[in-house]
């Protein structure tokens, strides 16, 4: 099954808009804080919460009477309500009920469909043969198969015994559960995690207008979720309801005609429904797509090397990807950096590399697991930084060919940066008083690792533009971390003699201090000296190469001063000369063939004229001796990170006024 473009599509264009799910289920931890119908946050006022009054005894809550009434039939008739009744019994337990509840709702939605069989349900692939009949090759396969069969028995019992007790649970025969197993396999194959604002809310299954999109590790489209029909999205392609104006489904199965699928899913039948309940999904281009070209999305995290991607795809979806990125015989540059074979650095020595990186990965992920279980963030940071320092490759080819090292863009390095930034943030939250020097140092480390992570991923993005969503998220995170550092009350503890008064610094910390053209390039306007911005009528979403190069020009200059301050005191960070320029990792030929353009910005190439440095807040003082200049450099860098990150997000998700207001509020230091 495929989806192809009916016409040429530009970058950042919606191809389907706000399609509601066939079935959706809220994750277990959020059942008492979110509406089980629309997934919106519940009011803190108990009188504004509407519980189910049937057998589940209020196990699900709704934000309004409308949501309660529109969802009640599916909740009760699917068996979900009775399932909660069983879960409330002391004699029955299940660690995570989300998958079972989603399968119950999906089976209920398809109960009258003419397309119910064991290989496809409503045109959606089940993969039953792959999950249940192929020989088990590892422990994960065995565990998944056992879970499917156990959950199928539960579903079978619920559907037959909703009005009885739990005594009949063991009476169902395993092979009576073929239909339930097929639906569970359909959920595993077609279900997507609903993530809004970085929070995973639950899971959902959508119709073929979305689910027929194939995977690619070099996708040309992405998807995002909204919880409200009225979400304010500004782009050339406004809301289209349930009609797909830009895509044509293509079935390779003669028994499932394209016309029948379109009729079934374009208004009626097992469609998402006129009430628009549940989290809605939008499919959007991140690259130009030609007419008749297949529209592809990513099913997994793309910020990992080929072997890891293939292992995850096989475990979750039972196929091996054969996209351009995976079949590139010329050794994909981004994948080389993420997995770092030593041959990439001019050495032919690779014996023992897998063992070295395997042990390193075991140590790092075990350290992270211990931190997640005991909450000792500072101890985790110390272990990870020691690991990075011992395995560091801060510059080009200075290590012996026989010594394995870890480049700063290796997947293990990126995972370490993510954990270190988060853990140092936790350290700062738990460190009192907030004005202490230790609290300040924790915030500084958070900002440093967040900036390093954003710069490293941005370098990969330059050569693999499908990483745009990751780059956008990390740049916004870096901007937020830098602004948290600027707002920290511990600045005075660094240098009381040279620390400027807060009022003096606040006069300079505003968007009017941006002397570059980045705001204009990214489609924003700043109103004179006032500290707020607004989006222009048309955002230049197609000028990605020009905007990226303009941003890099400023960010490299700004990071020169800011990085010496942020990295001061950490041996690993101090050895990294620049958090954005990683061009020393590549050959000149690789730098000329980035997917977005030619990487032609290094510290040497820019020249760093004194006048330009002055205009961007740079100075040559020792770190900590000129705090006013350092604050201004950090502010300007934070502004660039935040605005550039939100610009990239607008390509993936569209632009709404709340995002513009968010940028203005974050950058406001006048209050």
Long-range contacts (C-beta under 8 A, 24 or more apart in sequence): 1-123, 1-125, 1-208, 1-212, 1-214, 1-249, 1-250, 1-251, 1-252, 1-253, 2-212, 2-214, 2-249, 2-250, 2-252, 2-294, 3-209, 3-212, 3-213, 3-214, 3-247, 3-248, 3-249, 3-250, 3-294, 3-295, 4-247, 4-248, 4-250, 4-292, 4-293, 4-294, 4-295, 5-246, 5-247, 5-248, 5-289, 5-290, 5-291, 5-292, 5-293, 5-294, 5-295, 6-245, 6-246, 6-247, 6-248, 6-291, 7-246, 7-291, 8-288, 8-289, 8-290, 8-291, 9-246, 9-285, 9-288, 9-289, 10-285, 10-288, 10-541, 10-542, 11-285, 11-286, 11-287, 11-288, 11-541, 11-542, 11-544, 11-651, 12-235, 12-284, 12-285, 12-286, 12-541, 12-542, 12-650, 12-651, 12-652, 12-654, 13-235, 13-236, 13-237, 13-246, 13-284, 13-285, 14-233, 14-235, 14-237, 14-240, 14-282, 14-283, 14-284, 14-654, 15-221, 15-237, 15-244, 15-246, 15-247, 15-283, 15-284, 15-285, 15-295, 16-209, 16-210, 16-240, 16-244, 16-246, 16-247, 16-281, 16-282, 16-283, 17-237, 17-238, 17-239, 17-240, 17-241, 17-282, 17-283, 18-226, 18-229, 18-231, 18-239, 18-240, 18-241, 18-276, 18-280, 18-281, 18-282, 19-206, 19-207, 19-209, 19-210, 19-242, 19-272, 19-280, 19-281, 19-282, 20-272, 20-273, 20-275, 20-276, 20-277, 20-278, 20-279, 20-280, 20-281, 21-204, 21-205, 21-206, 21-272, 21-278, 21-279, 21-280, 21-281, 22-106, 22-109, 22-110, 22-122, 22-205, 22-206, 22-207, 22-270, 22-272, 23-74, 23-102, 23-105, 23-106, 23-108, 23-109, 23-204, 23-205, 24-102, 24-105, 24-194, 24-202, 24-203, 24-204, 24-205, 24-278, 24-279, 25-80, 25-98, 25-99, 25-101, 25-102, 25-105, 25-202, 25-203, 25-204, 26-60, 26-98, 26-201, 26-202, 27-98, 27-200, 27-201, 27-202, 27-203, 28-96, 28-97, 28-98, 30-201, 30-202, 31-59, 31-60, 31-61, 32-61, 34-201, 35-61, 35-62, 35-63, 35-64, 35-67, 36-60, 36-61, 36-62, 36-67, 36-71, 36-75, 37-62, 37-63, 37-67, 37-68, 37-70, 37-71, 37-277, 37-278, 38-63, 38-67, 38-227, 38-228, 38-277, 38-278, 38-279, 39-194, 39-196, 39-201, 39-202, 39-227, 39-278, 39-279, 40-227, 40-228, 52-81, 54-81, 55-81, 55-82, 55-84, 55-85, 56-80, 56-81, 56-82, 56-83, 56-84, 56-85, 56-88, 57-84, 57-85, 57-88, 59-84, 59-85, 59-87, 59-88, 60-84, 67-277, 70-275, 70-277, 71-277, 74-105, 74-108, 74-109, 77-108, 78-104, 78-105, 78-107, 78-108, 79-104, 79-108, 79-155, 79-158, 79-159, 79-162, 80-104, 80-105, 82-158, 82-162, 83-154, 83-158, 86-158, 86-166, 89-166, 91-166, 92-166, 92-169, 94-154, 98-202, 98-203, 99-151, 99-184, 99-187, 99-188, 99-191, 99-203, 100-151, 100-154, 100-155, 102-187, 102-191, 102-202, 102-203, 102-204, 102-205, 103-151, 103-155, 103-180, 103-183, 103-184, 103-186, 103-187, 104-155, 104-158, 106-183, 106-186, 106-187, 106-205, 107-155, 107-159, 107-179, 107-180, 107-183, 109-270, 110-183, 110-270, 113-264, 113-269, 113-270, 115-256, 115-264, 116-179, 117-182, 118-178, 118-179, 118-182, 119-182, 120-253, 120-256, 121-182, 121-183, 121-186, 122-207, 122-208, 122-264, 122-270, 123-207, 123-208, 123-212, 123-251, 123-256, 123-261, 123-264, 123-265, 124-186, 124-189, 124-190, 124-205, 124-207, 124-208, 124-211, 125-186, 125-189, 125-190, 126-182, 126-183, 126-185, 126-186, 126-189, 127-185, 127-186, 127-188, 127-189, 127-317, 127-318, 128-181, 128-182, 128-185, 130-318, 131-185, 131-188, 131-318, 132-181, 132-185, 134-318, 140-315, 141-315, 144-188, 144-315, 148-181, 148-184, 148-185, 148-188, 149-174, 149-177, 149-181, 151-180, 151-184, 152-177, 152-180, 152-181, 152-184, 153-177, 153-180, 155-180, 155-183, 155-184, 156-180, 188-316, 189-317, 192-223, 192-281, 194-225, 194-279, 195-225, 196-225, 196-226, 196-227, 196-279, 198-473, 201-279, 202-279, 204-278, 204-279, 204-281, 206-272, 206-281, 207-265, 207-270, 207-271, 207-272, 208-249, 208-261, 208-265, 209-242, 209-244, 209-247, 209-249, 209-265, 209-266, 210-281, 210-283, 212-249, 213-283, 213-295, 213-296, 213-297, 214-294, 214-296, 214-297, 215-296, 215-297, 215-298, 215-299, 215-300, 215-313, 215-317, 215-319, 215-321, 215-323, 216-296, 216-297, 216-298, 216-321, 216-323, 216-324, 216-325, 216-466, 217-298, 217-302, 217-306, 217-309, 217-321, 217-323, 217-325, 217-326, 217-466, 218-323, 218-324, 218-325, 218-464, 218-466, 219-286, 219-296, 219-297, 219-298, 219-302, 219-466, 220-285, 220-286, 220-287, 220-288, 220-289, 220-293, 220-295, 220-296, 220-466, 221-283, 221-284, 221-285, 221-286, 221-287, 221-289, 221-295, 221-296, 221-297, 222-283, 222-284, 222-286, 222-297, 222-298, 222-468, 222-469, 222-652, 223-281, 223-282, 223-283, 223-284, 223-297, 224-281, 224-282, 224-284, 224-652, 224-653, 225-279, 225-280, 225-281, 225-282, 226-279, 226-280, 226-282, 227-279, 227-280, 229-276, 229-280, 231-656, 232-656, 232-657, 232-658, 233-282, 233-654, 233-655, 233-656, 234-535, 234-539, 234-654, 234-655, 234-656, 234-657, 235-541, 235-654, 235-655, 242-266, 242-267, 242-271, 242-272, 243-267, 247-295, 282-653, 282-654, 284-652, 284-653, 284-654, 286-465, 286-466, 286-468, 286-469, 286-651, 286-652, 287-465, 287-466, 296-323, 298-466, 301-470, 302-464, 302-466, 302-467, 302-470, 303-338, 303-411, 303-414, 303-457, 303-460, 303-467, 303-470, 304-338, 304-411, 305-335, 305-338, 305-339, 305-411, 306-332, 306-335, 306-339, 307-339, 308-411, 325-464, 325-466, 333-463, 333-586, 333-590, 334-460, 334-463, 334-464, 334-467, 337-407, 337-409, 337-410, 337-460, 337-585, 338-409, 338-410, 338-411, 338-414, 338-460, 339-410, 339-411, 340-406, 340-407, 340-410, 342-401, 342-404, 345-396, 345-397, 345-399, 346-397, 346-401, 347-401, 347-402, 348-401, 349-401, 349-402, 352-404, 353-404, 356-404, 357-404, 357-412, 360-387, 360-391, 360-406, 360-412, 361-412, 363-387, 364-412, 364-415, 364-416, 365-415, 368-415, 368-419, 371-419, 371-423, 375-426, 377-423, 377-424, 377-426, 377-427, 377-430, 378-423, 378-427, 380-419, 380-423, 381-420, 381-423, 381-424, 381-427, 381-445, 384-416, 384-419, 384-420, 384-423, 385-420, 385-570, 385-572, 387-416, 388-413, 388-416, 388-572, 389-571, 389-572, 392-572, 392-575, 394-575, 394-576, 394-577, 395-575, 395-577, 395-584, 396-584, 396-585, 407-585, 408-452, 408-456, 408-576, 408-582, 409-456, 409-459, 409-460, 409-582, 409-585, 413-456, 414-453, 414-456, 414-457, 417-449, 417-450, 417-452, 417-453, 417-456, 418-453, 420-445, 420-449, 421-446, 421-449, 421-450, 421-453, 421-477, 421-481, 424-449, 425-481, 425-484, 428-484, 434-488, 434-489, 434-490, 435-489, 435-490, 435-492, 435-493, 436-490, 436-493, 437-490, 437-493, 437-494, 439-488, 439-490, 440-485, 440-488, 440-490, 440-491, 440-493, 440-494, 441-569, 443-481, 443-484, 443-485, 443-488, 443-490, 444-485, 444-566, 445-570, 446-481, 446-484, 446-485, 447-478, 447-481, 447-482, 447-484, 447-485, 447-566, 447-634, 448-563, 448-566, 448-567, 448-570, 448-573, 448-579, 449-573, 450-474, 450-477, 450-478, 450-480, 450-481, 450-482, 451-478, 451-481, 451-482, 451-559, 451-562, 451-563, 451-566, 451-579, 451-637, 451-641, 452-573, 452-576, 452-579, 453-477, 453-478, 454-478, 454-579, 454-641, 454-645, 455-555, 455-559, 455-578, 455-579, 455-580, 455-581, 455-582, 456-579, 456-582, 458-580, 459-580, 459-582, 459-585, 461-596, 462-548, 462-594, 462-595, 462-596, 462-597, 462-599, 463-590, 463-593, 463-594, 463-595, 463-596, 464-595, 465-544, 465-595, 465-596, 468-648, 468-651, 468-652, 469-648, 469-649, 469-652, 471-645, 471-648, 472-645, 472-646, 472-647, 472-648, 472-649, 472-651, 472-652, 473-645, 473-649, 474-645, 475-641, 475-642, 475-644, 475-645, 475-648, 476-641, 476-642, 476-645, 476-646, 476-649, 477-645, 478-638, 478-641, 478-645, 479-638, 479-639, 479-640, 479-641, 479-642, 479-643, 479-645, 479-666, 480-642, 480-666, 482-562, 482-634, 482-635, 482-637, 482-638, 482-641, 483-635, 483-638, 483-642, 483-666, 483-667, 485-634, 486-631, 486-634, 486-635, 486-638, 486-669, 487-669, 491-627, 491-631, 494-624, 494-627, 495-624, 495-625, 495-627, 498-625, 498-626, 498-627, 499-627, 500-627, 500-628, 500-631, 504-628, 505-628, 505-631, 505-632, 505-669, 506-669, 506-670, 508-628, 508-631, 508-632, 508-635, 509-631, 509-632, 509-635, 509-669, 510-667, 510-668, 510-669, 510-670, 511-639, 511-667, 513-617, 513-632, 513-635, 513-636, 514-636, 514-639, 515-615, 515-616, 516-550, 516-553, 516-554, 516-616, 517-550, 518-547, 518-550, 518-551, 518-554, 518-640, 518-643, 518-644, 519-643, 521-546, 521-547, 521-550, 521-551, 522-547, 522-643, 522-644, 522-647, 523-647, 523-650, 523-655, 524-643, 524-660, 531-664, 531-667, 531-668, 531-669, 531-670, 532-664, 532-668, 533-660, 533-663, 533-664, 534-660, 535-655, 535-657, 535-660, 539-647, 539-650, 539-655, 541-650, 541-651, 544-596, 544-651, 545-596, 545-597, 547-644, 547-647, 548-596, 548-597, 549-597, 549-600, 549-601, 551-640, 551-644, 552-580, 552-601, 553-601, 553-606, 554-616, 554-636, 554-640, 555-580, 555-637, 555-640, 555-641, 555-644, 556-580, 556-581, 556-601, 556-602, 556-603, 556-606, 557-606, 557-608, 557-612, 557-613, 557-616, 557-618, 558-616, 558-617, 558-618, 558-633, 558-636, 558-637, 558-640, 559-637, 560-603, 560-608, 560-613, 560-618, 561-613, 561-617, 561-618, 561-619, 561-629, 561-630, 561-633, 562-630, 562-633, 562-634, 562-637, 564-623, 565-623, 565-624, 565-630, 565-633, 565-634, 568-623, 568-624, 578-603, 635-667, 635-669, 638-667, 639-667, 642-666, 642-667
